[in-house]
Amino acid sequence: MIEVGDTLRNSREVSGVTLEEVSTDLDIPVILLEQIEDGNMGAFKDIFKLKEYIRKYAKYIGLDADDIIDVFNTFMFERTSKIPMDKIEEATIEHLNEEEKSNRVASPYTKAIPKIKTTPYIIALVIATIIMFIALIWSIRQITIMNTTDFILFFR
């Protein structure tokens, strides 16, 4: 947090703007701006309000607000996380390696179903369709051309 405050203070001083001017233009009390520049985040009850002040202040001074917020977020994460960053990075790399090894993941929420070889089923379906078609033609021929409806007459 001190790094963020120092960056904001140095940029403000280089640009020649006073805290009172920043306070007036951004409608943030001078005392809060001083606390931000000093890196004293204990003066703020709401972390989201603090981030909003930092973002406004960074934009006002002409800094990249997203970069300043990233530094602040990194600070907050390191301060509040119970897991060291090294462990998180190791777990992330391990997870990525496992994901590369198994290309079966279709999305982060579902796994792809292994493909079933459908060729034998397609061949069986085609053969069954052909047999049914032949049987249909044969029965129509028996009824219309040979005028036979009795199955026994066919074998005489």
C-alpha positions in Angstrom: 0.0 0.0 0.0 2.9 2.3 0.7 4.1 1.8 -2.9 0.7 2.9 -4.2 0.7 6.0 -1.9 4.3 6.9 -2.9 3.4 6.6 -6.6 0.4 8.9 -6.2 2.3 11.4 -4.0 5.3 11.6 -6.4 3.1 12.0 -9.5 1.0 14.7 -7.7 4.1 16.6 -6.7 5.7 16.3 -10.1 2.6 17.7 -11.7 2.5 20.6 -9.2 -0.9 19.9 -7.8 -1.7 20.4 -4.1 -3.7 18.0 -1.9 -6.3 20.8 -1.5 -6.8 21.0 -5.2 -7.2 17.2 -5.6 -9.6 17.2 -2.6 -11.7 20.0 -4.2 -11.7 18.5 -7.7 -12.4 14.9 -6.6 -14.6 15.6 -3.6 -12.4 13.5 -1.3 -11.4 15.0 2.1 -7.8 16.0 2.4 -7.3 13.8 5.4 -8.2 10.7 3.4 -5.9 11.7 0.5 -3.1 12.0 3.1 -3.9 8.6 4.5 -3.8 7.1 1.0 -0.4 8.8 0.2 0.9 7.5 3.6 -0.2 4.0 2.8 -2.4 3.9 5.9 -5.3 1.7 4.8 -6.4 1.2 8.5 -8.1 4.6 8.2 -10.6 3.1 5.8 -13.5 0.9 6.8 -14.6 0.0 3.3 -11.9 -1.5 1.0 -14.0 -0.9 -2.0 -14.4 2.8 -1.2 -10.6 3.0 -0.8 -10.2 1.4 -4.3 -12.6 3.9 -5.7 -10.6 6.8 -4.2 -7.3 5.3 -5.5 -8.8 4.9 -9.0 -10.1 8.5 -9.1 -6.9 9.9 -7.7 -4.7 7.9 -10.2 -6.9 9.1 -13.1 -6.8 12.7 -11.9 -3.0 12.7 -11.7 -2.7 11.1 -15.1 -1.6 7.6 -14.2 -2.9 4.4 -15.5 -5.6 3.6 -12.9 -5.7 -0.1 -13.8 -2.0 -0.5 -13.1 -2.3 1.2 -9.8 -5.3 -0.9 -8.9 -3.4 -4.1 -9.9 -0.6 -3.1 -7.5 -3.1 -2.5 -4.8 -4.9 -5.8 -5.5 -1.6 -7.6 -5.3 -0.8 -6.0 -2.0 -4.2 -6.9 -0.6 -4.0 -10.5 -1.8 -0.6 -11.0 -0.3 -1.8 -9.4 3.0 -5.0 -11.4 3.3 -4.2 -14.7 1.6 -3.4 -17.6 3.8 -1.8 -19.4 1.0 1.7 -18.2 -0.1 1.9 -17.0 -3.7 4.6 -19.6 -4.5 2.2 -22.4 -3.6 -0.6 -20.9 -5.8 1.8 -20.6 -8.7 3.0 -24.2 -8.3 -0.6 -25.4 -8.1 -1.5 -23.4 -11.2 1.4 -24.8 -13.2 0.6 -28.3 -12.0 -3.1 -27.9 -13.0 -2.1 -26.6 -16.5 0.3 -29.6 -17.0 -2.5 -32.0 -16.0 -4.9 -30.3 -18.4 -2.4 -30.5 -21.3 -1.9 -34.2 -20.6 -5.5 -35.0 -20.8 -7.1 -33.3 -23.7 -10.5 -34.7 -22.7 -11.6 -31.5 -20.9 -14.3 -29.9 -23.0 -14.9 -27.0 -20.6 -14.0 -26.1 -17.1 -17.3 -27.6 -15.9 -17.7 -30.7 -17.9 -15.5 -33.5 -19.3 -15.9 -34.6 -22.8 -17.4 -38.1 -23.3 -14.9 -40.4 -25.0 -15.9 -41.0 -28.6 -17.5 -44.3 -29.4 -16.6 -46.0 -32.6 -19.8 -45.7 -34.6 -18.7 -47.4 -37.8 -20.0 -50.9 -37.0 -23.3 -49.4 -35.9 -23.7 -47.5 -39.1 -22.9 -50.6 -41.2 -25.4 -52.7 -39.3 -28.0 -49.9 -39.8 -27.4 -49.8 -43.5 -27.6 -53.6 -43.9 -30.8 -53.7 -41.9 -32.3 -50.9 -44.0 -31.4 -52.8 -47.2 -33.0 -56.0 -45.9 -36.2 -54.2 -44.9 -36.3 -52.5 -48.3 -35.9 -55.8 -50.1 -38.6 -57.4 -48.0 -41.0 -54.5 -48.7 -40.4 -54.8 -52.4 -40.9 -58.6 -52.3 -44.2 -58.3 -50.4 -45.5 -55.6 -52.7 -44.6 -57.8 -55.7 -46.4 -60.8 -54.2 -49.5 -58.8 -53.6 -49.7 -56.8 -56.9 -47.9 -58.8 -59.6 -48.4 -62.4 -58.5 -51.6 -61.7 -56.8 -50.7 -63.9 -53.9 -51.4 -63.1 -50.4 -50.9 -66.5 -48.9 -47.4 -67.3 -47.8 -47.8 -71.0 -48.4 -48.7 -70.5 -52.1 -45.4 -68.9 -52.7 -43.5 -72.1 -51.9 -45.6 -74.4 -54.2 
